[in-house]
Amino acid sequence: MTSQLKTLLEQLQQTWHQTIPVSEFMQITPLAFDAEGFSVTAPLAPNINLHNTMFAGSIYTLMTLTGWGMLWLQQQLAGVDGDIVLADASVRYLAPIDNKPVAKVRWPDADLTMLAQGRRVKLGLEVELYCQDKLCASFSGLYVSVPKS
């Protein structure tokens, strides 16, 4: 990973922690990023439920922020700026998470130039959550990025 990408991941984590306080409590951490994919993790301990598995709300938050983070990173690379919100989402919990989760998202080769033209961008992203290479949850999110004025 280049130093530019490493710096972007550090900025993203700071942004999460400053603007979404639960992300710091959950210890959400970016793992890897390239133009096509992004992965994020969080330790199990602060996100545990009474069954000693990952709390559903933590799963949802981790997956939401993984998609949000991918769009934020792509905006940074494209040199455009927009306020990103999650407009709609659904999640499927497929198996209990009893080990370190890793959320992964692929970039769908979307065009962000509309932000530079003062228009909003709508983007659907699919996030998958793995636990020891087993798919444990899937998330579909519709994100909207509105140009900053």
Sequence and secondary structure as in RCSB ss.txt:
>XXXX:A:sequence
MTSQLKTLLEQLQQTWHQTIPVSEFMQITPLAFDAEGFSVTAPLAPNINLHNTMFAGSIYTLMTLTGWGMLWLQQ
QLAGVDGDIVLADASVRYLAPIDNKPVAKVRWPDADLTMLAQGRRVKLGLEVELYCQDKLCASFSGLYVSVPKS
>XXXX:A:secstr
  HHHHHHHHHHHHHHHHH HHHHHHT EEEEE SSEEEEE  SGGGB TTSSB HHHHHHHHHHHHHHHHHHHH
HHHT  EEEEEEEEEEEE S   S EEEEEE      HHHHTT  EEEEEEEEEEETTEEEEEEEEEEEEEE  
